């Protein structure tokens, strides 16, 4: 019974490790995309300081459930 419990715990840790890696990777890709999009819009003069702040707040609201 103890070995079964140990196997179950190891499996849980493996799944958690994979999930955390995927979560971190997804969040990093999202941050890069937001930065690139914001930089493009700033350089193209299509976005203001207020819109940049809104962008950041929107991203925080979107990424919060991932964390």
PDB file of N, H, CA, C and O in Angstrom:
ATOM      1  N   UNK A   1       0.829  -1.187   0.000  1.00  0.00           N
ATOM      2  CA  UNK A   1       0.000   0.000   0.000  1.00  0.00           C
ATOM      3  C   UNK A   1       0.882   1.263   0.000  1.00  0.00           C
ATOM      4  O   UNK A   1       0.578   2.238  -0.687  1.00  0.00           O
ATOM      5  N   UNK A   2       1.960   1.233   0.765  1.00  0.00           N
ATOM      6  H   UNK A   2       2.207   0.441   1.323  1.00  0.00           H
ATOM      7  CA  UNK A   2       2.846   2.390   0.814  1.00  0.00           C
ATOM      8  C   UNK A   2       3.522   2.632  -0.534  1.00  0.00           C
ATOM      9  O   UNK A   2       3.716   3.781  -0.930  1.00  0.00           O
ATOM     10  N   UNK A   3       3.878   1.565  -1.237  1.00  0.00           N
ATOM     11  H   UNK A   3       3.720   0.632  -0.914  1.00  0.00           H
ATOM     12  CA  UNK A   3       4.505   1.723  -2.549  1.00  0.00           C
ATOM     13  C   UNK A   3       3.517   2.297  -3.565  1.00  0.00           C
ATOM     14  O   UNK A   3       3.896   3.088  -4.428  1.00  0.00           O
ATOM     15  N   UNK A   4       2.262   1.898  -3.459  1.00  0.00           N
ATOM     16  H   UNK A   4       1.953   1.256  -2.758  1.00  0.00           H
ATOM     17  CA  UNK A   4       1.243   2.458  -4.352  1.00  0.00           C
ATOM     18  C   UNK A   4       1.078   3.960  -4.088  1.00  0.00           C
ATOM     19  O   UNK A   4       0.939   4.758  -5.015  1.00  0.00           O
ATOM     20  N   UNK A   5       1.095   4.317  -2.818  1.00  0.00           N
ATOM     21  H   UNK A   5       1.208   3.668  -2.065  1.00  0.00           H
ATOM     22  CA  UNK A   5       1.000   5.729  -2.468  1.00  0.00           C
ATOM     23  C   UNK A   5       2.204   6.498  -2.991  1.00  0.00           C
ATOM     24  O   UNK A   5       2.068   7.612  -3.495  1.00  0.00           O
ATOM     25  N   UNK A   6       3.372   5.904  -2.869  1.00  0.00           N
ATOM     26  H   UNK A   6       3.483   4.998  -2.460  1.00  0.00           H
ATOM     27  CA  UNK A   6       4.593   6.550  -3.359  1.00  0.00           C
ATOM     28  C   UNK A   6       4.538   6.724  -4.871  1.00  0.00           C
ATOM     29  O   UNK A   6       4.915   7.778  -5.384  1.00  0.00           O
ATOM     30  N   UNK A   7       4.077   5.711  -5.589  1.00  0.00           N
ATOM     31  H   UNK A   7       3.771   4.855  -5.173  1.00  0.00           H
ATOM     32  CA  UNK A   7       3.943   5.807  -7.049  1.00  0.00           C
ATOM     33  C   UNK A   7       2.947   6.896  -7.431  1.00  0.00           C
ATOM     34  O   UNK A   7       3.176   7.654  -8.373  1.00  0.00           O
ATOM     35  N   UNK A   8       1.846   6.969  -6.699  1.00  0.00           N
ATOM     36  H   UNK A   8       1.660   6.353  -5.934  1.00  0.00           H
ATOM     37  CA  UNK A   8       0.834   7.990  -6.980  1.00  0.00           C
ATOM     38  C   UNK A   8       1.400   9.389  -6.747  1.00  0.00           C
ATOM     39  O   UNK A   8       1.141  10.302  -7.532  1.00  0.00           O
ATOM     40  N   UNK A   9       2.168   9.561  -5.675  1.00  0.00           N
ATOM     41  H   UNK A   9       2.378   8.819  -5.038  1.00  0.00           H
ATOM     42  CA  UNK A   9       2.766  10.862  -5.394  1.00  0.00           C
ATOM     43  C   UNK A   9       3.781  11.250  -6.461  1.00  0.00           C
ATOM     44  O   UNK A   9       3.832  12.405  -6.882  1.00  0.00           O
ATOM     45  N   UNK A  10       4.588  10.289  -6.899  1.00  0.00           N
ATOM     46  H   UNK A  10       4.547   9.350  -6.557  1.00  0.00           H
ATOM     47  CA  UNK A  10       5.560  10.581  -7.956  1.00  0.00           C
ATOM     48  C   UNK A  10       4.864  10.969  -9.252  1.00  0.00           C
ATOM     49  O   UNK A  10       5.304  11.882  -9.950  1.00  0.00           O
ATOM     50  N   UNK A  11       3.782  10.276  -9.571  1.00  0.00           N
ATOM     51  H   UNK A  11       3.425   9.534  -9.004  1.00  0.00           H
ATOM     52  CA  UNK A  11       3.022  10.606 -10.787  1.00  0.00           C
ATOM     53  C   UNK A  11       2.426  12.010 -10.678  1.00  0.00           C
ATOM     54  O   UNK A  11       2.432  12.774 -11.643  1.00  0.00           O
ATOM     55  N   UNK A  12       1.915  12.336  -9.498  1.00  0.00           N
ATOM     56  H   UNK A  12       1.910  11.716  -8.714  1.00  0.00           H
ATOM     57  CA  UNK A  12       1.354  13.671  -9.280  1.00  0.00           C
ATOM     58  C   UNK A  12       2.427  14.736  -9.448  1.00  0.00           C
ATOM     59  O   UNK A  12       2.177  15.776 -10.055  1.00  0.00           O
ATOM     60  N   UNK A  13       3.604  14.490  -8.923  1.00  0.00           N
ATOM     61  H   UNK A  13       3.807  13.644  -8.429  1.00  0.00           H
ATOM     62  CA  UNK A  13       4.696  15.461  -9.055  1.00  0.00           C
ATOM     63  C   UNK A  13       5.148  15.610 -10.503  1.00  0.00           C
ATOM     64  O   UNK A  13       5.480  16.713 -10.938  1.00  0.00           O
ATOM     65  N   UNK A  14       5.162  14.522 -11.245  1.00  0.00           N
ATOM     66  H   UNK A  14       4.892  13.626 -10.892  1.00  0.00           H
ATOM     67  CA  UNK A  14       5.532  14.603 -12.669  1.00  0.00           C
ATOM     68  C   UNK A  14       4.539  15.464 -13.435  1.00  0.00           C
ATOM     69  O   UNK A  14       4.922  16.327 -14.225  1.00  0.00           O
ATOM     70  N   UNK A  15       3.257  15.214 -13.188  1.00  0.00           N
ATOM     71  H   UNK A  15       2.946  14.512 -12.546  1.00  0.00           H
ATOM     72  CA  UNK A  15       2.216  15.993 -13.874  1.00  0.00           C
ATOM     73  C   UNK A  15       2.314  17.460 -13.472  1.00  0.00           C
ATOM     74  O   UNK A  15       2.198  18.343 -14.322  1.00  0.00           O
ATOM     75  N   UNK A  16       2.525  17.729 -12.188  1.00  0.00           N
ATOM     76  H   UNK A  16       2.620  17.012 -11.497  1.00  0.00           H
ATOM     77  CA  UNK A  16       2.644  19.102 -11.712  1.00  0.00           C
ATOM     78  C   UNK A  16       3.850  19.797 -12.337  1.00  0.00           C
ATOM     79  O   UNK A  16       3.772  20.971 -12.699  1.00  0.00           O
ATOM     80  N   UNK A  17       4.953  19.087 -12.465  1.00  0.00           N
ATOM     81  H   UNK A  17       5.017  18.133 -12.171  1.00  0.00           H
ATOM     82  CA  UNK A  17       6.156  19.656 -13.081  1.00  0.00           C
ATOM     83  C   UNK A  17       5.898  20.027 -14.533  1.00  0.00           C
ATOM     84  O   UNK A  17       6.289  21.106 -14.980  1.00  0.00           O
ATOM     85  N   UNK A  18       5.244  19.142 -15.266  1.00  0.00           N
ATOM     86  H   UNK A  18       4.927  18.266 -14.903  1.00  0.00           H
ATOM     87  CA  UNK A  18       4.922  19.427 -16.678  1.00  0.00           C
ATOM     88  C   UNK A  18       3.966  20.606 -16.794  1.00  0.00           C
ATOM     89  O   UNK A  18       4.138  21.484 -17.639  1.00  0.00           O
ATOM     90  N   UNK A  19       2.955  20.611 -15.929  1.00  0.00           N
ATOM     91  H   UNK A  19       2.815  19.897 -15.242  1.00  0.00           H
ATOM     92  CA  UNK A  19       1.972  21.695 -15.959  1.00  0.00           C
ATOM     93  C   UNK A  19       2.629  23.035 -15.655  1.00  0.00           C
ATOM     94  O   UNK A  19       2.365  24.023 -16.341  1.00  0.00           O
ATOM     95  N   UNK A  20       3.481  23.080 -14.634  1.00  0.00           N
ATOM     96  H   UNK A  20       3.695  22.277 -14.076  1.00  0.00           H
ATOM     97  CA  UNK A  20       4.153  24.333 -14.294  1.00  0.00           C
ATOM     98  C   UNK A  20       5.046  24.809 -15.438  1.00  0.00           C
ATOM     99  O   UNK A  20       5.104  26.005 -15.722  1.00  0.00           O
ATOM    100  N   UNK A  21       5.736  23.888 -16.088  1.00  0.00           N
ATOM    101  H   UNK A  21       5.689  22.916 -15.857  1.00  0.00           H
ATOM    102  CA  UNK A  21       6.574  24.261 -17.226  1.00  0.00           C
ATOM    103  C   UNK A  21       5.756  24.826 -18.363  1.00  0.00           C
ATOM    104  O   UNK A  21       6.121  25.845 -18.949  1.00  0.00           O
ATOM    105  N   UNK A  22       4.653  24.174 -18.680  1.00  0.00           N
ATOM    106  H   UNK A  22       4.357  23.346 -18.204  1.00  0.00           H
ATOM    107  CA  UNK A  22       3.775  24.639 -19.759  1.00  0.00           C
ATOM    108  C   UNK A  22       3.155  25.986 -19.408  1.00  0.00           C
ATOM    109  O   UNK A  22       3.044  26.867 -20.260  1.00  0.00           O
ATOM    110  N   UNK A  23       2.754  26.140 -18.151  1.00  0.00           N
ATOM    111  H   UNK A  23       2.844  25.425 -17.459  1.00  0.00           H
ATOM    112  CA  UNK A  23       2.162  27.404 -17.698  1.00  0.00           C
ATOM    113  C   UNK A  23       3.167  28.546 -17.813  1.00  0.00           C
ATOM    114  O   UNK A  23       2.831  29.623 -18.307  1.00  0.00           O
ATOM    115  N   UNK A  24       4.375  28.320 -17.368  1.00  0.00           N
ATOM    116  H   UNK A  24       4.648  27.446 -16.966  1.00  0.00           H
ATOM    117  CA  UNK A  24       5.410  29.356 -17.432  1.00  0.00           C
ATOM    118  C   UNK A  24       5.753  29.698 -18.870  1.00  0.00           C
ATOM    119  O   UNK A  24       5.924  30.867 -19.214  1.00  0.00           O
ATOM    120  N   UNK A  25       5.854  28.673 -19.713  1.00  0.00           N
ATOM    121  H   UNK A  25       5.715  27.723 -19.434  1.00  0.00           H
ATOM    122  CA  UNK A  25       6.153  28.901 -21.129  1.00  0.00           C
ATOM    123  C   UNK A  25       5.044  29.718 -21.787  1.00  0.00           C
ATOM    124  O   UNK A  25       5.325  30.667 -22.520  1.00  0.00           O
ATOM    125  N   UNK A  26       3.799  29.359 -21.531  1.00  0.00           N
ATOM    126  H   UNK A  26       3.571  28.589 -20.935  1.00  0.00           H
ATOM    127  CA  UNK A  26       2.665  30.083 -22.114  1.00  0.00           C
ATOM    128  C   UNK A  26       2.644  31.530 -21.647  1.00  0.00           C
ATOM    129  O   UNK A  26       2.419  32.442 -22.443  1.00  0.00           O
ATOM    130  N   UNK A  27       2.879  31.738 -20.364  1.00  0.00           N
ATOM    131  H   UNK A  27       3.062  30.997 -19.718  1.00  0.00           H
ATOM    132  CA  UNK A  27       2.889  33.107 -19.841  1.00  0.00           C
ATOM    133  C   UNK A  27       4.029  33.925 -20.444  1.00  0.00           C
ATOM    134  O   UNK A  27       3.850  35.105 -20.743  1.00  0.00           O
ATOM    135  N   UNK A  28       5.189  33.314 -20.623  1.00  0.00           N
ATOM    136  H   UNK A  28       5.334  32.355 -20.380  1.00  0.00           H
ATOM    137  CA  UNK A  28       6.330  34.027 -21.216  1.00  0.00           C
ATOM    138  C   UNK A  28       6.049  34.410 -22.658  1.00  0.00           C
ATOM    139  O   UNK A  28       6.360  35.525 -23.077  1.00  0.00           O
ATOM    140  N   UNK A  29       5.467  33.502 -23.415  1.00  0.00           N
ATOM    141  H   UNK A  29       5.214  32.597 -23.074  1.00  0.00           H
ATOM    142  CA  UNK A  29       5.107  33.798 -24.807  1.00  0.00           C
ATOM    143  C   UNK A  29       4.094  34.939 -24.843  1.00  0.00           C
ATOM    144  O   UNK A  29       4.192  35.828 -25.688  1.00  0.00           O
ATOM    145  N   UNK A  30       3.121  34.919 -23.932  1.00  0.00           N
ATOM    146  H   UNK A  30       3.041  34.197 -23.245  1.00  0.00           H
ATOM    147  CA  UNK A  30       2.128  35.994 -23.873  1.00  0.00           C
ATOM    148  C   UNK A  30       2.757  37.342 -23.567  1.00  0.00           C
ATOM    149  O   UNK A  30       2.397  38.351 -24.174  1.00  0.00           O
ATOM    150  N   UNK A  31       3.693  37.363 -22.630  1.00  0.00           N
ATOM    151  H   UNK A  31       3.985  36.543 -22.137  1.00  0.00           H
ATOM    152  CA  UNK A  31       4.377  38.616 -22.280  1.00  0.00           C
ATOM    153  C   UNK A  31       5.147  39.152 -23.478  1.00  0.00           C
ATOM    154  O   UNK A  31       5.103  40.349 -23.762  1.00  0.00           O
ATOM    155  N   UNK A  32       5.847  38.277 -24.179  1.00  0.00           N
ATOM    156  H   UNK A  32       5.883  37.305 -23.949  1.00  0.00           H
ATOM    157  CA  UNK A  32       6.614  38.707 -25.355  1.00  0.00           C
ATOM    158  C   UNK A  32       5.681  39.259 -26.427  1.00  0.00           C
ATOM    159  O   UNK A  32       5.983  40.285 -27.035  1.00  0.00           O
ATOM    160  N   UNK A  33       4.565  38.599 -26.664  1.00  0.00           N
ATOM    161  H   UNK A  33       4.320  37.765 -26.169  1.00  0.00           H
ATOM    162  CA  UNK A  33       3.617  39.076 -27.677  1.00  0.00           C
ATOM    163  C   UNK A  33       3.046  40.446 -27.306  1.00  0.00           C
ATOM    164  O   UNK A  33       2.911  41.317 -28.165  1.00  0.00           O
ATOM    165  N   UNK A  34       2.712  40.633 -26.034  1.00  0.00           N
ATOM    166  H   UNK A  34       2.821  39.925 -25.336  1.00  0.00           H
ATOM    167  CA  UNK A  34       2.188  41.929 -25.602  1.00  0.00           C
ATOM    168  C   UNK A  34       3.245  43.016 -25.770  1.00  0.00           C
ATOM    169  O   UNK A  34       2.936  44.119 -26.221  1.00  0.00           O
ATOM    170  N   UNK A  35       4.487  42.711 -25.408  1.00  0.00           N
ATOM    171  H   UNK A  35       4.738  41.815 -25.042  1.00  0.00           H
ATOM    172  CA  UNK A  35       5.567  43.701 -25.548  1.00  0.00           C
ATOM    173  C   UNK A  35       5.791  44.056 -27.010  1.00  0.00           C
ATOM    174  O   UNK A  35       5.936  45.230 -27.352  1.00  0.00           O
ATOM    175  N   UNK A  36       5.819  43.056 -27.863  1.00  0.00           N
ATOM    176  H   UNK A  36       5.702  42.103 -27.586  1.00  0.00           H
ATOM    177  CA  UNK A  36       6.036  43.300 -29.296  1.00  0.00           C
ATOM    178  C   UNK A  36       4.882  44.115 -29.881  1.00  0.00           C
ATOM    179  O   UNK A  36       5.106  45.067 -30.628  1.00  0.00           O
ATOM    180  N   UNK A  37       3.659  43.742 -29.542  1.00  0.00           N
ATOM    181  H   UNK A  37       3.477  42.968 -28.935  1.00  0.00           H
ATOM    182  CA  UNK A  37       2.495  44.476 -30.053  1.00  0.00           C
ATOM    183  C   UNK A  37       2.507  45.921 -29.568  1.00  0.00           C
ATOM    184  O   UNK A  37       2.252  46.839 -30.348  1.00  0.00           O
ATOM    185  N   UNK A  38       2.799  46.127 -28.290  1.00  0.00           N
ATOM    186  H   UNK A  38       3.006  45.381 -27.656  1.00  0.00           H
ATOM    187  CA  UNK A  38       2.849  47.486 -27.750  1.00  0.00           C
ATOM    188  C   UNK A  38       3.950  48.300 -28.412  1.00  0.00           C
ATOM    189  O   UNK A  38       3.736  49.458 -28.770  1.00  0.00           O
ATOM    190  N   UNK A  39       5.128  47.704 -28.578  1.00  0.00           N
ATOM    191  H   UNK A  39       5.303  46.763 -28.287  1.00  0.00           H
ATOM    192  CA  UNK A  39       6.235  48.422 -29.229  1.00  0.00           C
ATOM    193  C   UNK A  39       5.874  48.787 -30.665  1.00  0.00           C
ATOM    194  O   UNK A  39       6.164  49.895 -31.118  1.00  0.00           O
ATOM    195  N   UNK A  40       5.246  47.864 -31.376  1.00  0.00           N
ATOM    196  H   UNK A  40       5.010  46.965 -31.008  1.00  0.00           H
ATOM    197  CA  UNK A  40       4.834  48.154 -32.762  1.00  0.00           C
ATOM    198  C   UNK A  40       3.852  49.320 -32.810  1.00  0.00           C
ATOM    199  O   UNK A  40       3.993  50.230 -33.628  1.00  0.00           O
ATOM    200  N   UNK A  41       2.864  49.283 -31.932  1.00  0.00           N
ATOM    201  H   UNK A  41       2.749  48.544 -31.268  1.00  0.00           H
ATOM    202  CA  UNK A  41       1.849  50.344 -31.942  1.00  0.00           C
ATOM    203  C   UNK A  41       2.436  51.692 -31.523  1.00  0.00           C
ATOM    204  O   UNK A  41       2.021  52.733 -32.032  1.00  0.00           O
ATOM    205  N   UNK A  42       3.398  51.680 -30.597  1.00  0.00           N
ATOM    206  H   UNK A  42       3.735  50.835 -30.183  1.00  0.00           H
ATOM    207  CA  UNK A  42       4.042  52.934 -30.188  1.00  0.00           C
ATOM    208  C   UNK A  42       4.865  53.494 -31.341  1.00  0.00           C
ATOM    209  O   UNK A  42       4.788  54.686 -31.637  1.00  0.00           O
ATOM    210  N   UNK A  43       5.645  52.648 -31.988  1.00  0.00           N
ATOM    211  H   UNK A  43       5.708  51.679 -31.748  1.00  0.00           H
ATOM    212  CA  UNK A  43       6.483  53.120 -33.095  1.00  0.00           C
ATOM    213  C   UNK A  43       5.655  53.575 -34.291  1.00  0.00           C
ATOM    214  O   UNK A  43       6.073  54.448 -35.051  1.00  0.00           O
ATOM    215  N   UNK A  44       4.484  52.979 -34.448  1.00  0.00           N
ATOM    216  H   UNK A  44       4.144  52.270 -33.830  1.00  0.00           H
ATOM    217  CA  UNK A  44       3.599  53.350 -35.552  1.00  0.00           C
ATOM    218  C   UNK A  44       2.705  54.536 -35.173  1.00  0.00           C
ATOM    219  O   UNK A  44       1.866  54.962 -35.967  1.00  0.00           O
ATOM    220  N   UNK A  45       2.885  55.061 -33.972  1.00  0.00           N
ATOM    221  H   UNK A  45       3.566  54.714 -33.327  1.00  0.00           H
ATOM    222  CA  UNK A  45       2.137  56.206 -33.432  1.00  0.00           C
ATOM    223  C   UNK A  45       0.626  55.969 -33.439  1.00  0.00           C
ATOM    224  O   UNK A  45      -0.154  56.877 -33.727  1.00  0.00           O
ATOM    225  N   UNK A  46       0.231  54.751 -33.123  1.00  0.00           N
ATOM    226  H   UNK A  46       0.865  54.014 -32.890  1.00  0.00           H
ATOM    227  CA  UNK A  46      -1.190  54.427 -33.063  1.00  0.00           C
ATOM    228  C   UNK A  46      -1.684  54.267 -31.625  1.00  0.00           C
ATOM    229  O   UNK A  46      -2.857  53.971 -31.399  1.00  0.00           O
ATOM    230  N   UNK A  47      -0.797  54.460 -30.664  1.00  0.00           N
ATOM    231  H   UNK A  47       0.156  54.701 -30.848  1.00  0.00           H
ATOM    232  CA  UNK A  47      -1.163  54.185 -29.282  1.00  0.00           C
ATOM    233  C   UNK A  47      -0.627  55.305 -28.385  1.00  0.00           C
ATOM    234  O   UNK A  47       0.450  55.848 -28.630  1.00  0.00           O
ATOM    235  N   UNK A  48      -1.392  55.639 -27.349  1.00  0.00           N
ATOM    236  H   UNK A  48      -2.267  55.198 -27.151  1.00  0.00           H
ATOM    237  CA  UNK A  48      -0.988  56.693 -26.420  1.00  0.00           C
ATOM    238  C   UNK A  48      -0.515  56.066 -25.107  1.00  0.00           C
ATOM    239  O   UNK A  48      -0.568  54.849 -24.929  1.00  0.00           O
ATOM    240  N   UNK A  49      -0.055  56.916 -24.202  1.00  0.00           N
ATOM    241  H   UNK A  49      -0.011  57.905 -24.348  1.00  0.00           H
ATOM    242  CA  UNK A  49       0.392  56.440 -22.892  1.00  0.00           C
ATOM    243  C   UNK A  49      -0.762  55.774 -22.140  1.00  0.00           C
ATOM    244  O   UNK A  49      -0.584  54.725 -21.522  1.00  0.00           O
ATOM    245  N   UNK A  50      -1.918  56.375 -22.197  1.00  0.00           N
ATOM    246  H   UNK A  50      -2.063  57.228 -22.699  1.00  0.00           H
ATOM    247  CA  UNK A  50      -3.097  55.785 -21.538  1.00  0.00           C
ATOM    248  C   UNK A  50      -3.440  54.426 -22.106  1.00  0.00           C
ATOM    249  O   UNK A  50      -3.807  53.514 -21.365  1.00  0.00           O
ATOM    250  N   UNK A  51      -3.325  54.283 -23.415  1.00  0.00           N
ATOM    251  H   UNK A  51      -3.028  55.024 -24.017  1.00  0.00           H
ATOM    252  CA  UNK A  51      -3.616  53.003 -24.044  1.00  0.00           C
ATOM    253  C   UNK A  51      -2.576  51.947 -23.654  1.00  0.00           C
ATOM    254  O   UNK A  51      -2.903  50.768 -23.522  1.00  0.00           O
ATOM    255  N   UNK A  52      -1.326  52.376 -23.472  1.00  0.00           N
ATOM    256  H   UNK A  52      -1.060  53.334 -23.580  1.00  0.00           H
ATOM    257  CA  UNK A  52      -0.294  51.446 -23.014  1.00  0.00           C
ATOM    258  C   UNK A  52      -0.637  50.956 -21.607  1.00  0.00           C
ATOM    259  O   UNK A  52      -0.517  49.766 -21.316  1.00  0.00           O
ATOM    260  N   UNK A  53      -1.058  51.865 -20.743  1.00  0.00           N
ATOM    261  H   UNK A  53      -1.155  52.832 -20.979  1.00  0.00           H
ATOM    262  CA  UNK A  53      -1.444  51.473 -19.387  1.00  0.00           C
ATOM    263  C   UNK A  53      -2.636  50.525 -19.426  1.00  0.00           C
ATOM    264  O   UNK A  53      -2.672  49.545 -18.682  1.00  0.00           O
ATOM    265  N   UNK A  54      -3.606  50.807 -20.282  1.00  0.00           N
ATOM    266  H   UNK A  54      -3.577  51.603 -20.887  1.00  0.00           H
ATOM    267  CA  UNK A  54      -4.757  49.921 -20.434  1.00  0.00           C
ATOM    268  C   UNK A  54      -4.319  48.543 -20.916  1.00  0.00           C
ATOM    269  O   UNK A  54      -4.832  47.525 -20.452  1.00  0.00           O
ATOM    270  N   UNK A  55      -3.370  48.515 -21.845  1.00  0.00           N
ATOM    271  H   UNK A  55      -2.953  49.342 -22.222  1.00  0.00           H
ATOM    272  CA  UNK A  55      -2.810  47.266 -22.365  1.00  0.00           C
ATOM    273  C   UNK A  55      -2.227  46.430 -21.237  1.00  0.00           C
ATOM    274  O   UNK A  55      -2.467  45.226 -21.153  1.00  0.00           O
ATOM    275  N   UNK A  56      -1.456  47.082 -20.370  1.00  0.00           N
ATOM    276  H   UNK A  56      -1.261  48.061 -20.438  1.00  0.00           H
ATOM    277  CA  UNK A  56      -0.813  46.381 -19.257  1.00  0.00           C
ATOM    278  C   UNK A  56      -1.860  45.834 -18.290  1.00  0.00           C
ATOM    279  O   UNK A  56      -1.763  44.688 -17.853  1.00  0.00           O
ATOM    280  N   UNK A  57      -2.856  46.646 -17.957  1.00  0.00           N
ATOM    281  H   UNK A  57      -2.934  47.577 -18.313  1.00  0.00           H
ATOM    282  CA  UNK A  57      -3.913  46.181 -17.066  1.00  0.00           C
ATOM    283  C   UNK A  57      -4.698  45.036 -17.678  1.00  0.00           C
ATOM    284  O   UNK A  57      -5.040  44.072 -16.993  1.00  0.00           O
ATOM    285  N   UNK A  58      -4.981  45.141 -18.957  1.00  0.00           N
ATOM    286  H   UNK A  58      -4.704  45.924 -19.513  1.00  0.00           H
ATOM    287  CA  UNK A  58      -5.707  44.068 -19.639  1.00  0.00           C
ATOM    288  C   UNK A  58      -4.906  42.778 -19.613  1.00  0.00           C
ATOM    289  O   UNK A  58      -5.458  41.706 -19.368  1.00  0.00           O
ATOM    290  N   UNK A  59      -3.612  42.878 -19.863  1.00  0.00           N
ATOM    291  H   UNK A  59      -3.164  43.750 -20.063  1.00  0.00           H
ATOM    292  CA  UNK A  59      -2.782  41.687 -19.832  1.00  0.00           C
ATOM    293  C   UNK A  59      -2.741  41.070 -18.438  1.00  0.00           C
ATOM    294  O   UNK A  59      -2.777  39.847 -18.301  1.00  0.00           O
ATOM    295  N   UNK A  60      -2.666  41.904 -17.406  1.00  0.00           N
ATOM    296  H   UNK A  60      -2.637  42.898 -17.518  1.00  0.00           H
ATOM    297  CA  UNK A  60      -2.665  41.385 -16.034  1.00  0.00           C
ATOM    298  C   UNK A  60      -3.953  40.639 -15.728  1.00  0.00           C
ATOM    299  O   UNK A  60      -3.928  39.604 -15.062  1.00  0.00           O
ATOM    300  N   UNK A  61      -5.079  41.156 -16.211  1.00  0.00           N
ATOM    301  H   UNK A  61      -5.099  41.997 -16.752  1.00  0.00           H
ATOM    302  CA  UNK A  61      -6.349  40.482 -15.990  1.00  0.00           C
ATOM    303  C   UNK A  61      -6.439  39.172 -16.747  1.00  0.00           C
ATOM    304  O   UNK A  61      -7.051  38.215 -16.272  1.00  0.00           O
ATOM    305  N   UNK A  62      -5.834  39.126 -17.922  1.00  0.00           N
ATOM    306  H   UNK A  62      -5.337  39.904 -18.308  1.00  0.00           H
ATOM    307  CA  UNK A  62      -5.886  37.907 -18.733  1.00  0.00           C
ATOM    308  C   UNK A  62      -4.959  36.841 -18.180  1.00  0.00           C
ATOM    309  O   UNK A  62      -5.299  35.658 -18.165  1.00  0.00           O
ATOM    310  N   UNK A  63      -3.778  37.265 -17.722  1.00  0.00           N
ATOM    311  H   UNK A  63      -3.501  38.226 -17.734  1.00  0.00           H
ATOM    312  CA  UNK A  63      -2.781  36.285 -17.264  1.00  0.00           C
ATOM    313  C   UNK A  63      -3.011  35.820 -15.823  1.00  0.00           C
ATOM    314  O   UNK A  63      -2.427  34.818 -15.408  1.00  0.00           O
ATOM    315  N   UNK A  64      -3.840  36.518 -15.057  1.00  0.00           N
ATOM    316  H   UNK A  64      -4.314  37.332 -15.394  1.00  0.00           H
ATOM    317  CA  UNK A  64      -4.071  36.130 -13.659  1.00  0.00           C
ATOM    318  C   UNK A  64      -4.621  34.713 -13.513  1.00  0.00           C
ATOM    319  O   UNK A  64      -4.164  33.992 -12.626  1.00  0.00           O
ATOM    320  N   UNK A  65      -5.579  34.275 -14.338  1.00  0.00           N
ATOM    321  H   UNK A  65      -5.950  34.861 -15.058  1.00  0.00           H
ATOM    322  CA  UNK A  65      -6.064  32.894 -14.180  1.00  0.00           C
ATOM    323  C   UNK A  65      -4.988  31.842 -14.494  1.00  0.00           C
ATOM    324  O   UNK A  65      -5.061  30.725 -13.983  1.00  0.00           O
ATOM    325  N   UNK A  66      -4.023  32.171 -15.299  1.00  0.00           N
ATOM    326  H   UNK A  66      -3.964  33.079 -15.714  1.00  0.00           H
ATOM    327  CA  UNK A  66      -2.963  31.217 -15.612  1.00  0.00           C
ATOM    328  C   UNK A  66      -2.118  30.969 -14.379  1.00  0.00           C
ATOM    329  O   UNK A  66      -1.699  29.842 -14.117  1.00  0.00           O
ATOM    330  N   UNK A  67      -1.871  32.026 -13.627  1.00  0.00           N
ATOM    331  H   UNK A  67      -2.212  32.942 -13.840  1.00  0.00           H
ATOM    332  CA  UNK A  67      -1.058  31.903 -12.414  1.00  0.00           C
ATOM    333  C   UNK A  67      -1.813  31.182 -11.347  1.00  0.00           C
ATOM    334  O   UNK A  67      -1.291  30.982 -10.251  1.00  0.00           O
TER     335      UNK A  67
END
